[in-house]
Amino acid sequence: PPSSPSLSPGTSLPPSPHCWHRGVSREPGARWTEPGCRSCTCQQEGRVLCDTVSCSIPCSHPLPAPAGGCCPTCTGCLHEGVARAEGDVFSPSDGNCTVCVCLAGNVSCLSPECPPGSCPSPSPSDCCSCHPAKCSFQGRTYAHGARFSLDGDGCTTCVCQGGEVECSFAPCPVLDCPQHQRHLRPGQCCSSCREPPAPAG
């Protein structure tokens, strides 16, 4: 309509034209979503502008769009093809004792801290693939749990435990002879009593 230079009291500007789209009348400024995820707006001039819905997804593991929706949702998590509810705590399929939680569409995982290399026993738990340290002793290397004799004499027994060698002497019997009659024979680990000399006369 032609614009009036001045309006008399009690009159107003004519309303903006409505939009007609697919047989439906829309108010100017109205927004709606068409099938196929197209977002449409009724412009002031009565024109309809449509564009593909753009989704801003503020999470790392969104759930697929619900039925009738266009954008993925962060009200749960999709992890390894499995839908998880908000707050779910779970272990991933290949997680060696890893624990994950779904929070606002994000999956956060924690793995157990395992000792580096050496540990007190062959495996402190099923979660850690921990390998005990080897022992280096007198120029030789021994595996964890290995038993060996010092100098090969059989008088000492040594064990490699988590990177450290512990040696102990073979126990010897208690002798009932005086100290001056005790004798260590070659190749023996323990002393034995000498035969007392035959009485003269």
N, C-alpha and C positions, 0 to 999 in steps of 0.2 A: 504493500500500500504506500501511497505517497506520504512523505513525512510532513507533519504539520509544524510550522514554525513555532507556534505557541499552542498550548493545550488549555482549553477552558476548564474551570474548576469542575470536579466530579467526573472527568473523563480520564481514561488510561490508555496506554499504548496497546495495540492489538496483541494478543498472545502469539508466541512463536508457533510456527506450524508443527504439528505432530509428525512423527515418522510412521510410515506404513511399511511393514516388512513381513513378507509371507502371510499376509492377511491379518496381521495384528498391529494395532495402533500403539505407539510408544510415545511417552512424554519426552520433551527435549532434555538431553542430559542423561537419559536412562541408559543403563548398561545391562547386558544379558549375555548368556553363553548359548551358542547354537550347537546342535549335534556336530560331532567331528572336532570338538574343542576349538571353536572359533568364537572369539570375544567380539561383541558388537556394541556400538554406541550410537545413540540418536543425536545428531548434531543440531545446532540451533536453526539451521536453514531447512530442516526436514530431511536431510540426507542421512543415510545409515552407512557407517564405516565399520567393516569387519576385518579382523586380523587373527592369525593363529595365536592361541593362548600361550603366553610365555610364562614358564614356571621358574620361580626362584626357589631352590632347594637348599635350605641352610643346614643340612645334615649329611653325614657321609654314607649312611645305610638306610635310605628311606624305603618305606613300604610302597608297593605299586599303588596307583590311583585307585580309590574305591569305586565301586560300581556307580556309573553316572558322573564320576569326577574326571578331571583332566590332569591334575598334577599329583605326583607322588606325595605321600604324607610322612611327616616325621613323628607320628604318634606311636611308632614301633620301629622295629628294625628288620631288614632283610639281610641275613648273613648266611653265606654258602647255600643260598636257595631256600633257606628255612625262615619263615616269618616268626619274629620274636616279639612278645608284648613288652611294653614299657616297663623297665625295672627287672626284666628277666636276667638271671645269672646262669651261665651255661659254659660248657667246655667245647671248643671247636673239635671237629672230627679228628684232626691230626695233632691236637694240642697235647703235648707231653706235660700234663698237669697244669696247662694254661687255663685261667678262668677269665671269662668275658662277661660284660654287663651291657645291656641295652639301655641307653639314656637319651631321650629326645632325638631318636633316630640315629644316634652315634653309637658305635660299638667300641668299647675300650677293653683291652685285654692285658692281663698281668701274667708273667711267667715266673716260676720259682727261681730264686737265686741259687745257683749251684756253685760249689767250691771250684776254683780254677785248678784243674789237674789232679791235685791230691785230695784225699779225703780219709777219714778215720777208718772206714771199712770199705770193702769192694763197692758197695752202693748204699749210701745213707738212706735212700728212699727210692721208690719206684719212679719218682719224677726226674731225678738227675741221672744222666748217663755219665757217671763219675768214674774215672779210672785212677786207681791208686798210683802214687808215684813209685818209680823204681829206685833201687838203692845202688849207690856206687860205693864200693868198699874195697880197699887195697888194690885199686886198679881194675877191679871187675865190676860188672853190672848184674844185679839180681832183680828178678821180678818180685812184685808184692807177694808176700806169703812164702817165698822161697826159704828153705832151711839148708844150712851148709855148715861145715866144720872149719874152724879157724886153723890155718896151716895144714889142713887135711889130717890132723892127728887123731881126730875122733874124741878128743878130751873136752872140746868146747862145742856147743851147739849155738849157732847164730840164726836169727830170723829177720827177714826184711819186712818191716811194718810201716807202710805209708811213707816211704822215703828214708826211714831210719833203721839202723841195724842194732839189734839187741843180742848180746852174747851171754851165755851162762856156762859155767863149768859143769862137767859131769859129776854127779854126787859120788862121793867116796865113802866106803864103809868106815865106821868108827873102829880104830885099832886099840887093842888092849895091851899093847906092849909099850915100854918106855920109849921116849923120843930117840935115844941113841941106838935103838934096835930097829928103827924104821928105815926102809930102803926103797928107792924108786928104781925099778928095773927098766932097761931100755925098751921103748915101744909101749910102756904101760902109762896109764893116766893117773893111777892111784898108788900110793906107797903100800908096801906090805911089810910084815914083821920078818926080821931075819931069824933064822934058827939060832937059838942060843948055843954057844960053843959047848962041846961035850965036856962034862966034868973030868978033871985029870985025876988020876990015881985009882 
